[in-house]
C-alpha cells in the first residue's frame, strides 16, 4: 500500500486539539491531490468545503503552525544530503480586482493591489525538491516616493 505523504509530513502537527489536527491533515490531503484547483473543487463536496473554510477561519490554525512540521521534515531530509541548494524568489500576487481585501497593499503603483510571497526551497543538485525552508508573505502599506 502506498504511503500517504501528508500524514507522514504533518504527523507532528500541533494545533492544540486532536480533532482539529485530524481535520487539518484531511484538508491538506484533499488540497494536495488537486493543488491547481479551487478549494471547492479540491474538497469534492459541500460538507468538505465548509470544513476546509472553517479550518482556515479557526484562530488556533495559523500559517506558521501549518508550516512548522513541513519545515522540520524538510530539515530532516536535508541532513541526508552532502550538498543542498536553497534557491529563493519573490513573486507578486495581484489582487487589484479584489477591492474588499484587507490584506493587500500597493505593489508597483497605487492602482495595483497585492502582496509579496518570498519562498526558499531546499533542492539537491540532482533537482530533487526536499521541501520549503522559508515562506514569507507581506504587503506594503504605501509606496515609497
N, C-alpha and C positions, 0 to 999 in steps of 0.2 A: 504494500500500500504506500502511496506517495505521501511524503511528509507535508504538513501544512505549514508553510514558512511563516505565516502571520502568527500562528500560535507559538511557534518557536521564538520568533523575533520579539514578540510582545509578552512572553511568559512572565517577565518581571514587571509588567505594567502595574503601577500603583496609583490608584485613584481614591483609595480610602473606603471602597465598597466593592465587594466581590461581584455583585450583580452588575454594577456599572462597568467594572473591568471586563466582565464577560461580554456585555453589550458592545463595549468599545472594540474588543477583538472581533466580534461578529461583523460590526460595521466596517472595520478596517479590511477584513477579509473580503466583504462584498465589494468595497471600493477598489481594492487591489486587482480583482478579477476583471474589472471594467474601467480601468484607470482613465480612459479618454471620454467616458460617458458622464452624463449628469448624475446627480445623486439619485433622483427617482429612477432613472434607467438602470443604474448600478444596483440599487436595492431590490428592484423587481416587484414591488407591491406597495400599496398604501401604508400598511402597518409597518413594514420595514423602513420605508422612507420617513415616516413620522418618528420612529425610534432613532434613526440617524440624526434628524434635526433636533430632537430632544437631547441627544448626546452632545451635539455641538453647542447647545444653549446651556448646558449644565455648568454651574460655576466651579465645580470641582474638576472639570476637564479643561486643561489648558494645553496650548501647543507644546509648551516645554515638557509637560508630563507625558504627552504622547510621544514626543521625540526622544526622551531620555533613554528608554530601553533600546531603541534603534541605534542611537549613538554608541551606547555601551557595547552592543553586539558588533557594531562596525569596528570599534577599537579592538575588540577581541579578535576579529578576523584579521585586522591589520597586523597583529602580533605574529601571525603565521607567515608573514612575508618579509623578506630581507629588504625589499625596496617597495615603497608605496608612494604614488604621486597624489598630490592634493590640488587638482585644478579647481579654480573658483571663477565665478562670474556673477555679475549683477544684471538683472533684467528689469525692465519697466513694465508693470501691469497697468493697462489703460482702462480706467473706469469712467471716462468722460461722459458716457451716456447714462450712467447710473447716478443721477443727481442727488438722490436721497442718502447715499453712502456717507457715513460719518468718519470712516477710516481711510479716506483718500485725501490727497492734497495735490497741489500743483506739481507737475513733473518738469516739462521743458518750457512751458509758458502758462500764464494764469488760466487760460481756457482749457488746458488739458489737466484732467484729474486722474490720479492713480496712486500707485505705491511702488516701492522698490523691493525686490526679492534677491538676496545675495545667498548663494549656495556654494559650499565647498564639498566636493566628493572625494572619497578615497578610491583610487584606481590602481591596479597593478600595471607594470609595464606591458603585460600581455593583454591589456584592455579589459580586465575583469573588474567590474564595479563592486566594491566591497560595502558601499553604503554612504550615506551623508554624514559628515562630521560636524557641519555647521550650517544652520539655516537662519538667516535674519531677515525680517520684514519690517519696513518702516515707510513713513511718508513725511514729506515736508509740510510744515505749517504755512510757509510762504516762500516765494522765490527770493534768492539773494539778488540784489540790484548791482 
